[in-house]
Amino acid sequence: MRIVSLNVNGIRSADRKGFFDWIPEHNPDILCLQETRVQDHQMTDVMRTPPGMHAIYHHAEKPGYSGVAIYSKVKPDKVTLGLGWEEFDREGRFLQADFGRLSVVSLYLPSGSAKEERQAFKYVCMDRFAEWLEEKRASKRNVVVCGDWNIAHTNKDIKNWRGNQKQSGFLPEERAWMTKVFGELGWSDAYRNLYPDAEGEGYTWWSNRGQAYANNTGWRIDYQVCTPGMAKKATSSSVYKDLRLSDHAPLTVDYDL
């Protein structure tokens, strides 16, 4: 099974860059999208029915903002929109699709880089989501949480780690929280499990400023975070860079199911 995660930075923008032609070429079984930034009345036919796939969306209330989606070859048995927490859910940041014993989530955690209030909100979201992670870890289901977590975990996950230690996305508190997710809470980072020593090839986001992409001055902030049993089924992972669909790149993990 091939699962792909991509922050599209606006699905209409990604469409113009060839996104919907890329999907059948890359052939995902499940494709999780973040930052769709679209409302229902703005969606085209191909957005509603991607080639060979079913599509579900969770839009943000605010036009042109946030939003997540899951495309899948098989229709989900069950769909869950949001965490049941209004302040988080109205921003369209969580969508879960269940396929038998497998649950796949498209997650878009907030960025705190805009202002202090958003960083404070990010910390609240992290605390609330940790509760969800703890609950799901105990459920005995196979779970994959795909998405833009807006946190680079270790020095291996960011090119300029020395210069970004006071920046949102690489703050000590954020990195400690990720360590908790992969330690105390018992979840696994599919990419890092497969490639524990990899650095630059795992980056998934590059600033649009300067020559960040050309120089590979990137951040690894997109993850597929799995329950341990599911992580053991991961056979390979890669970041797709042949076609630039967004300021993020698609993260692919192949699982032997």
FENURQUI-V131386 format. One record per backbone hydrogen bond with DSSP energy under -1.0 kcal/mol. CO is the residue of the C=O (numbers start at 1). NH is the residue of the N-H. Records with the same first field share a line. If there is no record, write none. Layout:
# FENURQUI-V131386
CO->NH, NH
This chain:
# FENURQUI-V131386
1->255
2->29, 30
3->253
4->32
5->251
6->34
10->14
11->15
12->16
14->19
15->18
18->22
19->23
22->26
23->27
29->73
30->4
31->71
32->6
33->69
34->8
35->10
36->11
39->42
40->43
44->48
45->49
50->53
54->72
56->70
58->68
62->65
66->37
67->35, 36
68->58
69->33
70->56
71->31
72->54
78->98
80->96
85->89
86->90
88->91
89->92
90->61
91->67
93->108
94->82
95->106
96->80
97->104
98->77, 78
99->102
101->142
102->99
103->144
104->97
105->146
106->95
107->148
115->119
116->120
117->121
118->122
119->123
120->124
121->125
122->126
123->127
124->128
125->129
126->130
127->131
128->132
129->133
130->134
131->135
132->136
133->137
134->138
136->139
142->103
143->227
144->105
145->225
146->107
147->223
148->109
154->157
155->158
157->220
159->161
164->167
167->170
169->152
171->175
172->176
173->177
174->178
175->179
176->180
177->181
178->182
180->185
181->187
188->226
189->193
190->194
191->195
195->198
199->202
200->203
204->249
205->219
209->212
211->215
212->217
213->216
216->218
218->159
219->204, 205
221->149
223->147
224->190
225->145
226->188
227->231
228->232
230->233
231->234
233->256
236->254
238->252
243->245
247->206
250->240
251->5
252->238
253->3
254->235, 236
255->257
